[in-house]
Amino acid sequence: MSVAAWTGAASLALAACATTPPAPEAATGFAPDCAAVAGFLDSAVEQGRTVGASTLIWHEGREACFHASGLASREEGRAFARDTLVQIFSMTKPVTGVALMQLWEQGKFGLDDPLALHLPEYAGLRVVTGRDADGQPILRDPKRAPTIRDVLRHTAGFTYGDGDAPGDVVWNELQPLSSDNTLAEFSQKMAQVPLIADPGTRWHYSAGVDVQARLVEVLSGMAYADYVQQHIFGPLGMKDSGWTRQSADLARLARIYVADETGKLEPMERGTWLEANFAGKPMTMGGSGIVTTVDDYMRFARMLLGEGVLDGVRILRPATVRLMSTDVLDPRITPENRSWLVGKGSGGFGIDFFVRTAPPQSPEENRGTVGEFFWDGYPSMLFWVDPGQRMAVVFATQKIPFDNALHHDIRDAVYGAEYDGLPSE
């Protein structure tokens, strides 16, 4: 979670004015609307839709604009600024996917390897079909074993334990993702949670990305956070990113605000807000937990925009980035078996990314270019990579529950509400 404060009216005004002049008209004929972006952020704060936010846009090989508005911490009087630290939650997932795919490039595993080949604890997975008269799960063998490809695309049949289905009951008893567990302990407990569906038949958001992180540990022989630091953060120059932070970082950490039923935003309770990154817990989740800044995360996004390379440093091969950003869901996984993924737009799923495959179908759908890929995070965080417009965007805020309306409106600001979603010629 996240804390920070602002420095008073003068700092707020300075942050609000920190908008880089827009780039000259791009060769594609498209340029992000920086004035509209600034106006949206200011209005969202003024209207009480969020306490503070910022947006950084990279376009045609240069920074097109940055704007920050509002407060990182209302209670401490600190502005949402360029160096504000934010907890990105599920925007951690693409980092984990990149880490695992680096090991795939090295031949450490095959995408269609059974998961249990590398993590033997998953050899005995069962599928839950209901509850018996005593309320216990009814189990059967899966029609096939989950593969690493399934784990990468949320089709393994795993859960996040966020419901009251029979499999979730077991999850809630075992608490695999307790912050007191290591990733090794998580994996042993996760393997005891029944699958909610046969592998390959349903897209279901899950702790599969934490399984990916455990795979990174086993395949590399390194602790997961150490691997990411050595092979991603370090090479990319992401000096302000990590799972564990020091008490001195609190001075820049944005607070998470929770909207009540009326929309009023109140600060998350301090212990809950800080536990993931400041309590010295052993868990380093693959699906959440990174604290970073918009500049640091933009370096990661720019690497993806550059098909795996940034400033001459190669993180992934171009073909690997293309694979990750290609819709790989089987068409037999119909919309009704894709949970809330269909609400992300016209598209499907690659490796830890939503992938747009068709233009927006209505004004209510979020704007975006065919071929873009993105992911977001629970406190309404968002980033996307738009190869068709040679652009990457990081939108940072700390508001829960997740607010898709903010994402709709920031995309309208960047592209224009009438944008047709087709790449420029």
N, C-alpha and C positions, 0 to 999 in steps of 0.2 A: 504494500500500500504506500501512500506518499504524503509528505509534509513539506511545507515551505511557508514563507511569509512575504509580505511586500514591504517596500521601504518608504511608504508614504506617497503623498500625492505627486511629488516631484518625480520619484522613480516610476510611478505608474504612467505619468505622462510621457516620460522618456521611453518606456517600453512600448507604449502605444504608438509612438512615432517611428519605431525601429523597422521601417519598411524599406527594403532595398529598391531602388528604382527598377522598374520592369525592364527586362531584356528587350533589345530591338526585336522587331517582328521576325519570327523564326523562319527558317527556310521552308518549313512545312506550311507556313501560313497561319499556324496556331501559336498563341502565346497565352499563358495563364493570366487571369484578370486579377492583378495584385490589389487594386483598389477595392474590388468587390470582396476579396478575401479579408482585407482589413476591416471593411464595413461590416461584414458578417460577424467577425470576432467581437468587435465593439458592441454590436447590437445584441449578440447572444449574452454577453455579460450584463449589459444594461437591462435586458429583459429578465434577468435572473435564471436563464436557462443553464448557465454554468457559472462558477465563481471566477475561473480564469482559464485561459487557453492560449496556444500559439500554433502557428503554421509555418513550415519551412518548405519552399518549393525549389527544386533543382530542375532546370530546363535547358536543353540545347547546350549542355556542357558547362553551365555556370549557374550560380545562385540567382534565381529570378526574383524572389522576394521572401522576406521574413516579417512576421508581425506577431506581437504578443499583446494581450489585453487582459485586464482584470488581475485577480489576486491568486497567488500560490497558497497563501494562508491568510484568511480573513482575520483570524485570531491574533496573528503575530504581525500583521501589517506589512506584508512583503509582496511585492509585485510578481506576477508571472513573467519571468524574464528569459533571456536567451539561455542562460546557464541553469535554469530550474531543472532539478532532478524529478523525474516522474517514474512511477511504477507502471510498467507496460503490460503486466499480466500476460495474456495470450499472444501478444506480439513477440514473446519469447519463442513461440513455436517455430517460426521460420528459421531462427538461429539454430535450433536443434536439428531441423531438417537439413540445413547446410552442413552442420557438423557430421551427421550420419552419412550424407551423400559424399563427403570427402573420403570417408572410409570405403564407400562403395567404389569410388574411382580407383582406390588402391587394391581392389579385388578382395577385400576382407569378407564380403558376403555377396550373395545374389539376391535380387529383389524378390524372386520367387522361392527362396529358401524358406522352409518351414521355420517359424519363429523358434520352436523348441530345439532346432539344430544349434542355435547359439545361446539360447536361454532355456536350459532343460526343464526348469520349473513349470513351463507352459505345456509340457507333454500331456498332462491329464485334463486339459480344459473340457468342460461340459457346457451344454446349452440349457438354459432354464426355460421351461415351457409353462410354468404356472406354480401354484401352491397346492399342497395336499390339505387334508382336513385339519391337520395340526398347524398349518401355516408355514410348513417347511417347503423349500423349493423342490419342484419336480424337475429332474435333470435327464438329459439324454446325450449321447455322443454327437459331436458336430458332424455334418456331412463331409466336411474336409477340415484339415488343420489350417489355422491362420498363417499366412505368409508375412514376410517383412513388408511386402508391397501393401498388404492389408493394413498393417500397423501405420504405414506412412500416409494412408489416405482415409483413415477412420472407417474402414470396412472390416475390421477384425472381429467385431461383435463386442468390444469392450464398452464399459460404461464409465461415467464420472460419479456415479453414486448420488445423483442429484434428483432422484425421484423416489417413488414408493413401490416400484416394480420389484419382483422377487430377487433379482440380481442386486438391486440397490440395497436391499435389506442386508445381504451378506457384506456388501461394501461398507455399510454403516457400522457393522459390527467390527470389521477388521481395520477400518480407517487406513487404507494403504498410503494415502498422501499426507498423513500426519506429519507436521513439521519436525517431529522428533525421530522420524525414520530416516535412514539413509536410502539412497536409490536402490541398493541391494535389498534392503528390508522391504521397501515398497514393492519390488518386483516379486518377492516371495509371497507377499500377501495378495498382490494383484492376481497372481496365478490361481488363487483360491476363489476368486470372484467368478461366478458363472457368466458365460457369454449371454448376451440378450438376443442374439440372432446368429444364424449360421454365417461364418465368414464369407464375405463377398456379396451378401444379399442386401445389406442396408448401410447407408451412411449414417453414423451416429457419433456425434462429438464425444470425445472420451479422453481418458488418461493414456491413450496410446502413444502420445508424444512423450510422456514420461517413460514409457517402455523404450522409446527411441533413445532417450538419454541414457538409460541403463545399457542399451546395446552399445552406445558410444564407449562407455566405461569398459565393457567386456572386450570389445574388439580392439580398443586402443591400449588397454592396460593402464589408463589414466583416470583419475577422478574427473567427473564430467565438467565441472566448472574450470578445472585446470586445463582440460583439453580445449575448451572454448577460448580461454584466455590465450593459450599458446598458438592456436591454429586459426582463430577468427579475430578476436578483439585486438590482440597484439599486432598481427600483420596489417589490419585495417586502420590502425591508429586510433582505435576506440578506447581512449584512456579514461573515460568517465562511465564505464559500463561494467556491471557485475551483479552477482546475486547478494553478496554480503557487503554491507557498507558500515562505515565507522560513524561514531557519534558526531563527529565534526560535519558530516554530510547533512545532518538534520537542518542546518542553516540554509540549505538550498532545496530541500525536499518538499515537493508540493503535497499539501494535505488532500486526502480523498474526502469528497462531500457526497452525502447520501440524500436523495430526494425522497421526501415523505409523500403521502397520498395526495397532498395539495400541490406538490412540486417544490415546496420549500427545501432549501439545501442546508443540511446540518453536518458538521464535521464528524467523520467516523471516529469511533472510540479509539483512544490513543493506542492501547495495547493491540487491538486488532489491526490497526493501521500500520504499526511498526514491526509486528512479530516476524513477518516473512524475511526481513532484511536486516534487522537491528538486534535480534535477540540471540544470535549465535547458535541458531538451530542447525542440525545437520542436513536437512533436506535442501537439495538444489534441483528443483523441478525442471523437467524439460519443457513443460507446457506453460510455465509462468515463473515469475520471480526476478527478472532482470530489472534493475534500476538504471536509467540512462538519461541522456539529454537529447533534444531534437537534433543537435549537430552530430552527436555520436551515432544515433540510429540512422541518420541520413547517410552516413558513410557506408553502413550496411546496405541501405536501399540503393545507393549509387553503385555498389559492387554488383548487385543484381541487375541494375539497368545496364551496366557494362558487360553483361553476360559473364560474370564471374571474376572480373578484374577491376581494380581501383588503383590509380596512381602507379601503374606498372606492377602491382602485386596481384598475382592470380590466386584466388581462393577456390574456384571451381572451374571446370571446363565449360565452354559455351554450350555444348550439347547437354550437359547436366542441368544447367539453369533452364534450358528449353524444356527438358523433361519435367522438371519440377513445376514449370509454369504452363503445362499442357493438361487439359482436362482428361483424367485417366479413369473416370468413373464408368463402369459398365452401363450401357444404356438400359440393361435389365433392372438396374437400380432406379426405379421410377420415382417421379417427384414425391409421391406419398411415402416413399421409403428413404427420403433425404432430409427428414426432420426440418429444422428451420433454415437449412442451407439455401433453400429456394428463395427465401426472403432477402438474400444477399444480392440478387440480380439475375440476369440472364446468363447462366453459365454453369460451371461444374467445379470440380476440385482436382488439383494436381497433387503435389507433395507439400503438405502444410500450407497451401495457398488456395484461396478461391480464384478461379480463372474465368474471365468473361469471354463467352463464345458468341454472343449476339448483342446487337445494340439495345439500349434501353427500350422497353416495350410500352412505357407509359410515363407521364410526368411524375408519377409517384415513385417510380424506380430510380435508384441512385444513378447519377450520370457516370459515364466511364467509356473508355475506348475498347473496342474488340481487341483482345490479346492482352489486356491489362491483367495483373495479378496482385492480390493484396491479402492482408489479414488485419485484424483489429484486436482490441483488448477490453476486458470487462469495464474498466473505468472510462469507457467511451473513447479510448485511444484508437488511432487508425493510421495506417500507411498504405500507400499503393505505388506500384511501378507501372508506368504506361509506356512501353517501348514504341508504340505507334506514334506518340507525340514526344518521344525522347524526354520523358519527364518522370520525376519521382517526387512524392509529397509525403510529409510527416505532419499529422495533426495531433496535437497533444492537449489533453485535458484530463481531469481526475474527478469524474462524476459517475456515480452508480445510482440506480440500475443503468445498464447499458442503454444509451440513447441514440438510436439509429437516425432520429430526426436531425441531430447535429451533423451526422455524416452525410445525409441527403443534402443539407444546406451548404456544407463546406464544398461539396462537389459541385453544386449549382454555382457557387461563387467562383470556383476555379475554372469551370468549363463554360458556364452559362446555362440557364435552364432549358434552352432550346438545342443544346448540343446533341448531335445525332449519333454519337458513339462510334463513328467510322474513322479509321486512321486517315490522316492527311496524306495526300499523294505527294 
